[in-house]
Amino acid sequence: MLDNSIPTDSCLVSDTTVSTDIEALYCNHHDWLQVWLRRRLSNAVDASDLAHDTFVRVLVSGRVPNAEQSRAFLTQIAKGLVVDLYRRRAVEEAYLAALAQLPENLAPSAEERVLALQVLLLLDTALGSLPSRVREVFLLSRLDGLTYSDIAQRRGISVATVRKYMLRAAQACHGVLNSPTGTTP
């Protein structure tokens, strides 16, 4: 009788097979992906970074597509990373523009700016993971200063639904800020 706590050879073969498949995926498609990204981004450094990040995502997920699906699979991951890159840059630009409006004596230090930007990016990630209706309700309340009643009337939903959406958004923000990895649980 085998002890289930000890890996069998088939378990090792499976890990080796996945590793070999990822290596083959990388060797066969990395250059193509980098060129594809460079054309879309017009920036070789960003293209190289996102190509690398694409394969890191594949490696972490452990999912390897079949040969016919490889480029479509990599393209889907890379497109998401491009969206994330542009979103991060938009958040950073908006934050820097807001800082430029402050009097010099009230401007945060370089360290405080970096920390604040990291928090903004975490919150953006948390809000981006929510359904659009939940995110919109949260932003109407927090950015536009609307009351729950005003939001309910504007969105055509009940005040109870507004409360539910606000709780969900607050939980997502709280979760990402208190997560050691900075991701939503």
N, C-alpha and C positions, 0 to 999 in steps of 0.2 A: 504494500500500500504506500502511495506517495504522500509525502508531507506537503500540504498545500502552501506552506509558507516559503518553500524553496522553489525558485523559478525552474521550470523545466526547459529542455533544449528548444521546444517549440516556441516558448516565450522569447528566448534569445534570438531565434531565427526571425521572429516577427519584428523585433526591434531592429535587427540588422537589415531586414528587408525594407522597412520604412526608411532607415538611414540611407540605404543604397538608392531607394527611389527618390528621396529628396536630393541626394547628391546628383543623380542623373537629371532631375528637373532643373537644378541650378546650372549644371554644365551645359544643358541643351537650350536653356532659355534666358539666362542672366543677361547676356550681351543684347539679345533682342529686346528684352524688357527695358534695359537701360536706354537704348536708342529710342524706343517708343516713348518713354518718359521724357527724354531730352527734347523730342519734337514737341511735346505738349507743354513743357515747362520753360523751354528756351533757356535752360540753365543746367549745365553738366553736373555741378555739385549737388543740386537738389535732386536731379535724376539719379545720381549714384546713391545718395542717401535713401531715397524712396525705393529704389530697386533692392537695396540691402534690407530695408524694413519689410518689404513684401516677403522676402524669403524668411525673415525672422518670424513673421506671422505664420507662414506655412509650417515652419519648424515647430513652433509652439503649439499649433493646432494638431500637428501629427497627421493631418489629412493631406493625402497626395492624390491629385486627380489622375485619371487615366490619360494616356498619351494624347488622345484626340482632344481632350478638354483642357490641356495644360495652359495654353495661351489665354483662353477665355477665363480660366480660374485665376491666373496671375493678373490679368487685366482688371478683373473685378476687384481684387484686393488693392491693386495699385490705384485704381480710380478712387476708392475710399480714402486712401492715404493722401491723394492729391487734394481731395475735398478738405480733409483734416488740416493739411498744410495751409491752404488758403484761409480756412476758418481761424486758425491760430494767428496768422498774420493780420487778419482783419481785427481780431480782438486786440492784438498788440498795437496796431496803428491807432485804434480808437482810444486805447488807454494813454498812449503817448500824446495824442492830440488833446485829451482832457488834461493831462499834466502840463502841457504847454500853456494852458489857460490860467494856471495857478500863479500867484505872485511868487517870486523866487524864494522869499523867506518861508513860504508854506510848502514848497516842493519837497517831496520825500527824497531821502538819500538814495544812492544807487542800489544799495542792498535792499532797502524798503521797496523800491520799484520792481526789482527782480522778484521778491517774495509776493508782492501784490499781483504781478503779472502771472505768476504760477497759480495763485488762487483763482484768478479770473479764468485761466485756461481750464482748470479743474471744474469750475462751475459751468463753463461753456460746454464741457464734455458731458457733465451730468444733465444739463438742460437739453443738450442735443440728443441724448438717449431717450428722452421722453416723447410720448405722442405729441403731435403738433398742437392739439387743442389744450392739453395740459400746459405745455410751454407758453402758449399764447396767453392763457389765463394768468399764469404766474407773472409774465412780463407786463401785462396790463395793470396788475396790482402793484408790483414792485417798481417798475420804471415809470409808468404813466400815473401812478397814484390813485387809480380808480378804486372805489369801494366795491365790495363783493356784490352789492345790489346793482351797481352800475355795470359791472362786468356781466352779471347774469342777464340783464336786460339787453346789453349790446350783443352778447353771444347767443341769445335765445336759449339759455339753459337756466336751471334752477339755482338758487343761492346754495342749496345743499351740494349740488354738483361743483360749484365754484369752490366750496370748502374742501370737498374731496380732492379736487385737482390741486389746490394749494397745498394740502397735506402731502400729496404724492410728490410734488415738486420740491417741497421743503425736505422731505425724507431723502430724495435723490441728492440734493445739495449737501445735506448733513452727512449722508453716507460717503460721498466722495471726499469731503473734507476730513472725515475721521478715519478713512481707510489708509492703512500704511502704504499701499501701492498707489493711491490716488485714483482708483477706479471705482465704479459703482459696484456694490456687492451683488 
